[in-house]
């Protein structure tokens, strides 16, 4: 009988593969972790920015104003609050100050030229008196007058000839102004016109006439003095009030409405009408007032 042969083959078990679409995905896990991280960060920032917040509550403040009549008495030794009478003490202080002020007035100052004329007497050996205000006219027509009465000595004869006598006299221009500041020249005496003396009495100047001016200058007025006193007094009052406040003892207060001022002295370097560019004022002021105990004042306010 014939034999049957059987082929024995190794049969390998095939691995069963799932479809790609059925593989497990990791994305949900990643999304969850990211969301958790965002929540943690938000919580951190919220905690950081809110952990130091300070809430400040400011109460509303209102003021109460009232007026009361209060008596201040320097004779009592203790305040009587029931009668609204407070014990007061006097305080006094003096202060002095000075200041320079500019003059605002204007004055037209006119000055006459002056000088010296040598008057000659060629008329005779007799002296010739001249009255005060005797006129002398310069060769240029400028009129001058003698300041005072003078006597011109007579001439003397030498070798039969008359040597003129002479005298230097002070003269002043008839009008103010620089036009009379003339140089050396000759003068005639119009009072002798029509007589032999007109030619035998004459004058000569050997130096310039000077001092003739017309100019506007500053002048101190009464308004300047009054305004300067007012300004300096007000400035001094402010300063003396500050000094009073500094001198108030601890625990006391100065009642400013009670402070009174008195001008003691006013001294001016110049008077009204003086021709000056400026003037200086010195003023002394005395101030006195009343001080109270601060405690008494507060207790009275509370009581009211």
C-alpha atoms as one frame of an Amber mdcrd trajectory, in Angstrom:
protein
   0.000   0.000   0.000   1.389   3.195  -0.897   2.487   5.774   1.874   1.015
   9.173   2.208   3.317  11.937   2.944   2.095  14.987   4.728   3.924  18.288
   4.455   4.335  19.645   7.912   4.906  23.411   7.754   5.434  25.929  10.574
   2.511  28.053  10.679   3.417  31.547  12.194   0.698  33.394  13.920   0.188
  36.628  12.176   0.183  39.716  14.406  -3.119  41.384  14.251  -2.686  45.051
  13.417  -5.287  47.642  14.237  -6.173  50.245  11.737  -4.275  53.558  11.973
  -7.386  55.462  12.718  -7.987  53.428  15.814  -4.600  54.271  17.461  -4.809
  56.081  20.849  -4.145  59.949  20.655  -2.035  62.026  23.260  -3.455  65.475
  22.349  -6.126  65.663  25.080  -3.457  65.179  27.726  -1.327  68.002  26.282
  -4.308  70.353  26.162  -5.172  69.574  29.758  -1.654  70.262  30.946  -1.529
  73.582  29.064  -4.877  74.668  30.517  -3.728  73.785  33.996  -0.505  75.765
  33.520  -2.448  78.830  32.308  -4.762  78.638  35.334  -1.757  78.446  37.669
  -0.091  81.477  36.019  -3.300  83.521  36.178  -3.668  82.680  39.826  -0.058
  83.691  40.505  -0.428  87.087  38.838  -3.749  87.767  40.497  -2.253  86.926
  43.867   0.841  89.077  43.192  -1.121  92.177  42.224  -3.779  91.935  44.882
  -1.786  90.855  47.869  -0.493  94.381  48.705  -3.592  96.491  48.074  -4.132
  99.100  50.860  -7.574 100.521  51.382  -7.446 104.000  52.947 -10.563 105.529
  54.413 -10.442 109.295  54.969 -13.149 110.728  57.173 -14.890 113.874  56.006
 -13.942 116.936  58.058 -16.192 119.927  58.489 -15.531 123.208  60.313 -17.766
 124.995  62.729 -17.627 128.774  62.768 -19.224 130.968  65.387 -18.849 134.430
  66.873 -18.952 135.318  70.529 -18.237 138.453  72.518 -15.423 137.831  74.978
 -14.061 140.213  77.612 -10.316 140.568  78.070  -9.307 141.744  81.512  -5.772
 142.543  82.658  -6.905 143.026  86.278  -8.139 139.494  87.051  -5.807 136.642
  87.999  -7.879 133.824  86.554 -10.242 133.489  83.600 -13.982 133.208  84.322
 -15.352 131.019  81.553 -18.942 131.250  82.706 -18.869 135.012  82.184 -16.746
 134.679  79.022 -14.082 136.759  80.678 -10.445 135.852  79.981  -7.369 136.897
  81.877  -5.045 138.941  79.639  -1.528 140.326  79.923   0.010 143.308  78.155
   3.002 142.991  75.855   4.960 145.975  74.480   7.816 146.454  72.057   9.610
 149.356  70.337  11.494 149.215  67.054  13.363 151.682  64.852  14.175 151.626
  61.148  15.536 153.948  58.458  15.366 154.040  54.673  16.426 156.250  51.781
  13.782 157.566  49.359  14.091 159.307  45.989  12.844 162.868  45.555  10.107
 163.214  42.942   9.804 167.014  42.834  11.400 169.111  40.097  12.745 172.620
  40.406  14.181 174.936  37.762  17.380 176.197  39.295  18.766 179.429  37.885
  22.145 180.837  38.841  23.780 184.102  37.829  27.360 184.332  36.679  29.747
 186.180  38.976  33.254 187.509  38.707  35.629 190.388  39.430  36.050 193.653
  37.538  38.981 196.031  38.128  37.526 199.526  37.987  39.921 202.344  37.013
  39.745 206.032  37.968  41.521 208.176  35.401  39.318 211.144  36.143  41.145
 212.777  39.046  42.988 212.218  42.290  39.654 212.254  44.106  38.052 208.992
  45.165  34.777 208.080  43.488  32.048 206.252  45.457  29.890 203.711  43.602
  26.513 202.564  44.860  25.546 198.923  45.261  24.045 197.549  42.043  26.072
 199.991  39.914  25.721 198.801  36.314  28.634 197.635  34.173  28.158 196.735
  30.499  30.656 194.473  28.775  31.953 195.176  25.289  29.613 192.396  24.130
  26.563 194.050  25.700  26.186 191.841  28.819  24.969 193.693  31.899  26.521
 193.103  35.315  25.933 194.854  38.650  28.213 195.512  41.627  27.385 193.338
  44.613  27.950 196.065  47.203  28.841 199.749  47.493  32.476 200.500  46.696
  34.795 203.526  46.590  37.259 203.747  43.724  40.453 205.474  44.884  41.705
 208.546  43.007  44.713 208.523  40.764  48.204 209.722  41.686  50.430 212.081
  39.796  53.879 210.893  38.767  56.101 213.214  36.754  53.116 215.400  36.129
  50.992 212.601  34.746  47.959 211.050  36.449  48.386 207.373  37.200  44.859
 205.861  37.480  43.686 204.549  40.799  41.782 201.236  40.744  39.867 198.754
  42.844  38.789 195.149  42.211  35.072 194.775  42.881  32.723 191.755  42.771
  29.928 191.825  40.201  26.957 189.611  39.353  25.172 189.114  36.033  21.809
 190.824  35.635  20.177 187.554  34.470  20.799 183.838  35.071  22.152 181.528
  32.426  25.339 180.325  30.849  25.306 183.194  28.324  26.873 185.385  30.985
  29.863 183.110  31.515  31.974 185.466  29.384  35.713 185.677  29.093  38.016
 188.624  29.995  36.790 191.887  28.483  36.325 195.628  29.125  33.338 197.356
  30.784  31.778 200.794  30.742  29.607 202.458  33.378  26.331 203.603  31.735
  25.481 205.691  34.791  28.217 208.152  33.757  26.981 208.450  30.185  26.838
 212.096  29.034  29.529 213.173  31.512  33.353 213.326  31.369  33.463 210.421
  33.833  32.031 208.073  31.178  35.411 207.842  29.489  37.615 208.264  32.560
  35.934 205.532  34.641  35.984 202.059  33.141  36.490 198.465  34.096  38.391
 195.384  32.918  38.063 191.716  33.816  41.091 189.475  33.663  39.375 186.159
  34.405  36.220 184.414  33.145  32.818 185.055  34.654  31.510 181.739  36.007
  28.502 180.065  37.617  25.747 181.086  35.230  23.381 178.109  34.752  19.730
 177.204  34.210  18.922 173.572  34.954  16.216 171.322  36.371  17.050 169.550
  39.598  15.362 167.083  41.938  13.528 168.592  44.882  12.150 167.097  48.093
   8.391 167.692  48.359   6.008 167.350  51.279   4.283 164.535  49.389   7.631
 162.701  49.246   8.028 163.018  53.003   4.452 161.884  53.696   4.642 158.891
  51.340   8.050 157.859  52.669   6.767 158.003  56.248   3.713 155.930  55.304
   5.728 153.214  53.543   8.367 152.964  56.250   5.754 152.911  59.031   3.816
 150.051  57.395   7.015 148.075  56.869   8.011 148.687  60.470   4.571 147.582
  61.736   4.921 144.216  59.988   8.384 143.713  61.416   7.423 144.678  64.946
   4.392 142.323  64.800   6.720 139.446  63.905   8.957 140.398  66.821   5.946
 140.479  69.159   4.944 136.962  68.081   8.491 135.750  68.686   8.475 137.228
  72.201   5.213 135.545  73.271   5.930 132.966  75.973   5.186 129.266  75.525
   1.544 128.478  76.210   0.319 131.993  75.359  -1.165 133.458  72.198  -1.137
 137.041  70.922  -4.537 138.553  70.152  -3.565 140.435  66.977  -6.692 142.661
  66.823  -5.617 144.192  70.146  -2.211 145.293  68.810  -1.946 149.076  68.536
   0.886 151.070  67.008   2.224 154.503  67.875   4.783 156.452  65.850   7.216
 157.844  68.400   9.683 159.812  66.256  10.160 160.747  62.597  13.517 162.213
  61.586  14.261 163.355  58.029  17.658 164.224  56.609  16.072 166.980  54.483
  13.019 169.220  54.508  10.383 169.988  51.918  11.778 172.288  49.254  15.398
 171.143  49.583  17.182 170.568  46.286  18.288 166.971  46.759  18.083 163.775
  44.715  17.093 161.736  47.763  16.396 161.924  51.470  16.568 159.528  54.418
  13.843 158.893  56.975  14.264 157.308  60.382  11.122 156.227  62.242  10.576
 154.704  65.676   7.331 152.827  66.375   5.948 151.405  69.617   3.459 148.515
  69.596   1.463 147.036  72.469  -1.159 144.312  72.616  -2.703 141.584  74.782
  -1.771 137.930  75.190  -3.930 135.087  76.561  -3.316 131.623  77.884  -3.855
 129.179  75.057  -5.472 126.736  77.467  -8.081 129.316  78.543  -8.928 130.090
  74.939  -9.403 126.407  74.025 -11.507 125.709  77.130 -13.760 128.643  76.306
 -14.156 127.429  72.722 -15.121 123.959  73.949 -17.599 125.413  76.395 -19.231
 127.549  73.721
